[in-house]
Amino acid sequence: MSQASVQLDTVETRICEDLAGCHGAMLGDLARHVAIPTGGGHDPGLDEYRGLLLERLEAIGGAVELVEGDPRPVWLDFGAQSDDAEPARMPPRTAVVRFHGNGPRILIACHLDTVFDPKGPFREMTIAPDGATAIGPGVVDMKGGVLTTLNALEALAGAGHCCNITLALTSDEETGSYASNRILRELAREADIGIATEPALPGGELVVERSGSGQFRVETRGRSAHVGRAFTDGVSAVTALAQAIIQIAAMPDPDKGRILNIGPLLGGPASNAVPDLARAWGNVRFPTSAIADELSAMLSELQTPADAMPSVRIDCSFNRPAKPLTPAVERFAELARSCAESLGQAMPFAKTGGVCDGNILQDEGLPTIDTLGVRGGGLHTPQEWIDLSSLVERSQLMAVLLKRLAQGALTH
């Protein structure tokens, strides 16, 4: 049931005018933030970026807490020599910033990390000659969305409008949110409504339904032998892995939303030795918990007893459940659309196979919309781009939405 758009009131108009005057400052801030490398678990960059944001959030009254994260399963790390190995780095912390004010408790989840190599060639923001777009690592996913949220909160504070907001700044969304999962779930249980600042689709579409996602690893063990002297004594773990991969390749059914993909492979130290260990890592996508259970069962059927020769072991972590369109989410989305229409912005609804921290929040029972970030595309590629006009537009949208939520727009 659609909510009719509401004309901006005097306070909203003033806030939006203030934000319109911030375009140049936002552009400079975005270039600075994008140039800070926060991919690949680069702690110095994450600390620098987090520090810049926290300084501004504390200046408008935010109470900051740094919460220690949890380690992720070692088997997920492609370079780990053993499942008993120590983690390559300490789990990243999550910054939790609380603002006390009127209305329901709103939880906003933003992630600071990107997918880009901090030492790679794609390191800075470049503005197109016409000034309409820019490319850069994380420019849209999600440093643009973090910046629009920050500016919206500053504009609301400048107008003397206090909202009841908890802001979670995580540092591991791109690697599965294992460190921040528990923290996000605890915060979700304290909140009434959830927002994540993932980028909107290029046309400004609001994603209201997402698939779930999980990781898996196939590990095969055989018996090593010299290829020339004792080939028949060996049992190839690589051959066993190849056979398992062929079986997995027959499992996807995209029409049902059942998706499996194999990515990195590891097997054998040399071509003249029969390999006794091989591994492959993969990703699954699923639209419902029933399909997730089906995928888990199909993968488990590949497993053999540990003493088999060769043996097959399956490890799974389906840590991001599907995010369906519920009546509460639809009502919240309609409110966001009404706010967008008040600003003269279109907001169609869409669904996607991508996942984000919004999946976690909603799985904990918190109605969540999660594409209130900037418009753009090319995510996770060297062509990642942002529509620069969306810096102001999405800041205005966030500010108006937060103000109306604080005034009880979802309870009227």
JOVENGI-V657047 format. One record per residue. N is the residue number from 1. RES is the residue in one small letter. SS is DSSP state (H for helix, E for strand, C for the rest). Layout:
n->N res->RES ss->SS
n->N res->RES ss->SS
This chain:
n->1 res->m ss->C
n->2 res->s ss->C
n->3 res->q ss->C
n->4 res->a ss->C
n->5 res->s ss->C
n->6 res->v ss->C
n->7 res->q ss->C
n->8 res->l ss->C
n->9 res->d ss->C
n->10 res->t ss->H
n->11 res->v ss->H
n->12 res->e ss->H
n->13 res->t ss->H
n->14 res->r ss->H
n->15 res->i ss->H
n->16 res->c ss->H
n->17 res->e ss->H
n->18 res->d ss->H
n->19 res->l ss->H
n->20 res->a ss->H
n->21 res->g ss->C
n->22 res->c ss->C
n->23 res->h ss->H
n->24 res->g ss->H
n->25 res->a ss->H
n->26 res->m ss->H
n->27 res->l ss->H
n->28 res->g ss->H
n->29 res->d ss->H
n->30 res->l ss->H
n->31 res->a ss->H
n->32 res->r ss->H
n->33 res->h ss->H
n->34 res->v ss->H
n->35 res->a ss->C
n->36 res->i ss->C
n->37 res->p ss->C
n->38 res->t ss->C
n->39 res->g ss->E
n->40 res->g ss->C
n->41 res->g ss->C
n->42 res->h ss->C
n->43 res->d ss->H
n->44 res->p ss->H
n->45 res->g ss->H
n->46 res->l ss->H
n->47 res->d ss->H
n->48 res->e ss->H
n->49 res->y ss->H
n->50 res->r ss->H
n->51 res->g ss->H
n->52 res->l ss->H
n->53 res->l ss->H
n->54 res->l ss->H
n->55 res->e ss->H
n->56 res->r ss->H
n->57 res->l ss->H
n->58 res->e ss->H
n->59 res->a ss->H
n->60 res->i ss->C
n->61 res->g ss->C
n->62 res->g ss->C
n->63 res->a ss->E
n->64 res->v ss->E
n->65 res->e ss->E
n->66 res->l ss->E
n->67 res->v ss->E
n->68 res->e ss->C
n->69 res->g ss->C
n->70 res->d ss->C
n->71 res->p ss->C
n->72 res->r ss->C
n->73 res->p ss->C
n->74 res->v ss->H
n->75 res->w ss->H
n->76 res->l ss->H
n->77 res->d ss->C
n->78 res->f ss->C
n->79 res->g ss->C
n->80 res->a ss->C
n->81 res->q ss->C
n->82 res->s ss->C
n->83 res->d ss->C
n->84 res->d ss->C
n->85 res->a ss->C
n->86 res->e ss->C
n->87 res->p ss->C
n->88 res->a ss->C
n->89 res->r ss->C
n->90 res->m ss->C
n->91 res->p ss->C
n->92 res->p ss->C
n->93 res->r ss->C
n->94 res->t ss->E
n->95 res->a ss->E
n->96 res->v ss->E
n->97 res->v ss->E
n->98 res->r ss->E
n->99 res->f ss->E
n->100 res->h ss->C
n->101 res->g ss->C
n->102 res->n ss->E
n->103 res->g ss->E
n->104 res->p ss->E
n->105 res->r ss->E
n->106 res->i ss->E
n->107 res->l ss->E
n->108 res->i ss->E
n->109 res->a ss->E
n->110 res->c ss->E
n->111 res->h ss->E
n->112 res->l ss->C
n->113 res->d ss->C
n->114 res->t ss->E
n->115 res->v ss->C
n->116 res->f ss->C
n->117 res->d ss->C
n->118 res->p ss->C
n->119 res->k ss->C
n->120 res->g ss->C
n->121 res->p ss->C
n->122 res->f ss->C
n->123 res->r ss->C
n->124 res->e ss->C
n->125 res->m ss->C
n->126 res->t ss->E
n->127 res->i ss->E
n->128 res->a ss->C
n->129 res->p ss->C
n->130 res->d ss->C
n->131 res->g ss->C
n->132 res->a ss->C
n->133 res->t ss->E
n->134 res->a ss->E
n->135 res->i ss->E
n->136 res->g ss->C
n->137 res->p ss->C
n->138 res->g ss->C
n->139 res->v ss->C
n->140 res->v ss->C
n->141 res->d ss->C
n->142 res->m ss->C
n->143 res->k ss->H
n->144 res->g ss->H
n->145 res->g ss->H
n->146 res->v ss->H
n->147 res->l ss->H
n->148 res->t ss->H
n->149 res->t ss->H
n->150 res->l ss->H
n->151 res->n ss->H
n->152 res->a ss->H
n->153 res->l ss->H
n->154 res->e ss->H
n->155 res->a ss->H
n->156 res->l ss->H
n->157 res->a ss->H
n->158 res->g ss->H
n->159 res->a ss->C
n->160 res->g ss->C
n->161 res->h ss->C
n->162 res->c ss->C
n->163 res->c ss->E
n->164 res->n ss->E
n->165 res->i ss->E
n->166 res->t ss->E
n->167 res->l ss->E
n->168 res->a ss->E
n->169 res->l ss->E
n->170 res->t ss->E
n->171 res->s ss->C
n->172 res->d ss->C
n->173 res->e ss->H
n->174 res->e ss->H
n->175 res->t ss->H
n->176 res->g ss->C
n->177 res->s ss->C
n->178 res->y ss->C
n->179 res->a ss->C
n->180 res->s ss->C
n->181 res->n ss->H
n->182 res->r ss->H
n->183 res->i ss->H
n->184 res->l ss->H
n->185 res->r ss->H
n->186 res->e ss->H
n->187 res->l ss->H
n->188 res->a ss->H
n->189 res->r ss->H
n->190 res->e ss->H
n->191 res->a ss->C
n->192 res->d ss->C
n->193 res->i ss->E
n->194 res->g ss->E
n->195 res->i ss->E
n->196 res->a ss->E
n->197 res->t ss->E
n->198 res->e ss->C
n->199 res->p ss->C
n->200 res->a ss->E
n->201 res->l ss->C
n->202 res->p ss->C
n->203 res->g ss->C
n->204 res->g ss->C
n->205 res->e ss->C
n->206 res->l ss->E
n->207 res->v ss->E
n->208 res->v ss->E
n->209 res->e ss->E
n->210 res->r ss->E
n->211 res->s ss->C
n->212 res->g ss->E
n->213 res->s ss->E
n->214 res->g ss->E
n->215 res->q ss->E
n->216 res->f ss->E
n->217 res->r ss->E
n->218 res->v ss->E
n->219 res->e ss->E
n->220 res->t ss->E
n->221 res->r ss->E
n->222 res->g ss->C
n->223 res->r ss->E
n->224 res->s ss->C
n->225 res->a ss->E
n->226 res->h ss->E
n->227 res->v ss->H
n->228 res->g ss->H
n->229 res->r ss->H
n->230 res->a ss->H
n->231 res->f ss->H
n->232 res->t ss->H
n->233 res->d ss->H
n->234 res->g ss->C
n->235 res->v ss->E
n->236 res->s ss->C
n->237 res->a ss->H
n->238 res->v ss->H
n->239 res->t ss->H
n->240 res->a ss->H
n->241 res->l ss->H
n->242 res->a ss->H
n->243 res->q ss->H
n->244 res->a ss->H
n->245 res->i ss->H
n->246 res->i ss->H
n->247 res->q ss->H
n->248 res->i ss->H
n->249 res->a ss->H
n->250 res->a ss->C
n->251 res->m ss->C
n->252 res->p ss->C
n->253 res->d ss->E
n->254 res->p ss->H
n->255 res->d ss->H
n->256 res->k ss->H
n->257 res->g ss->C
n->258 res->r ss->E
n->259 res->i ss->E
n->260 res->l ss->E
n->261 res->n ss->E
n->262 res->i ss->E
n->263 res->g ss->E
n->264 res->p ss->E
n->265 res->l ss->E
n->266 res->l ss->E
n->267 res->g ss->E
n->268 res->g ss->C
n->269 res->p ss->C
n->270 res->a ss->C
n->271 res->s ss->C
n->272 res->n ss->C
n->273 res->a ss->E
n->274 res->v ss->E
n->275 res->p ss->C
n->276 res->d ss->C
n->277 res->l ss->E
n->278 res->a ss->E
n->279 res->r ss->E
n->280 res->a ss->E
n->281 res->w ss->E
n->282 res->g ss->E
n->283 res->n ss->E
n->284 res->v ss->E
n->285 res->r ss->E
n->286 res->f ss->E
n->287 res->p ss->C
n->288 res->t ss->C
n->289 res->s ss->H
n->290 res->a ss->H
n->291 res->i ss->H
n->292 res->a ss->H
n->293 res->d ss->H
n->294 res->e ss->H
n->295 res->l ss->H
n->296 res->s ss->H
n->297 res->a ss->H
n->298 res->m ss->H
n->299 res->l ss->H
n->300 res->s ss->H
n->301 res->e ss->C
n->302 res->l ss->C
n->303 res->q ss->C
n->304 res->t ss->C
n->305 res->p ss->C
n->306 res->a ss->C
n->307 res->d ss->C
n->308 res->a ss->C
n->309 res->m ss->C
n->310 res->p ss->C
n->311 res->s ss->E
n->312 res->v ss->E
n->313 res->r ss->E
n->314 res->i ss->E
n->315 res->d ss->E
n->316 res->c ss->E
n->317 res->s ss->E
n->318 res->f ss->E
n->319 res->n ss->E
n->320 res->r ss->E
n->321 res->p ss->C
n->322 res->a ss->C
n->323 res->k ss->E
n->324 res->p ss->C
n->325 res->l ss->C
n->326 res->t ss->C
n->327 res->p ss->H
n->328 res->a ss->H
n->329 res->v ss->H
n->330 res->e ss->H
n->331 res->r ss->H
n->332 res->f ss->H
n->333 res->a ss->H
n->334 res->e ss->H
n->335 res->l ss->H
n->336 res->a ss->H
n->337 res->r ss->H
n->338 res->s ss->H
n->339 res->c ss->H
n->340 res->a ss->H
n->341 res->e ss->H
n->342 res->s ss->H
n->343 res->l ss->C
n->344 res->g ss->C
n->345 res->q ss->C
n->346 res->a ss->C
n->347 res->m ss->C
n->348 res->p ss->C
n->349 res->f ss->E
n->350 res->a ss->E
n->351 res->k ss->E
n->352 res->t ss->E
n->353 res->g ss->C
n->354 res->g ss->C
n->355 res->v ss->C
n->356 res->c ss->C
n->357 res->d ss->H
n->358 res->g ss->H
n->359 res->n ss->H
n->360 res->i ss->H
n->361 res->l ss->H
n->362 res->q ss->H
n->363 res->d ss->H
n->364 res->e ss->C
n->365 res->g ss->C
n->366 res->l ss->C
n->367 res->p ss->C
n->368 res->t ss->E
n->369 res->i ss->E
n->370 res->d ss->C
n->371 res->t ss->E
n->372 res->l ss->C
n->373 res->g ss->C
n->374 res->v ss->C
n->375 res->r ss->E
n->376 res->g ss->E
n->377 res->g ss->E
n->378 res->g ss->C
n->379 res->l ss->C
n->380 res->h ss->C
n->381 res->t ss->C
n->382 res->p ss->C
n->383 res->q ss->C
n->384 res->e ss->C
n->385 res->w ss->E
n->386 res->i ss->E
n->387 res->d ss->E
n->388 res->l ss->C
n->389 res->s ss->H
n->390 res->s ss->H
n->391 res->l ss->H
n->392 res->v ss->H
n->393 res->e ss->H
n->394 res->r ss->H
n->395 res->s ss->H
n->396 res->q ss->H
n->397 res->l ss->H
n->398 res->m ss->H
n->399 res->a ss->H
n->400 res->v ss->H
n->401 res->l ss->H
n->402 res->l ss->H
n->403 res->k ss->H
n->404 res->r ss->H
n->405 res->l ss->H
n->406 res->a ss->H
n->407 res->q ss->C
n->408 res->g ss->C
n->409 res->a ss->C
n->410 res->l ss->C
n->411 res->t ss->C
n->412 res->h ss->C
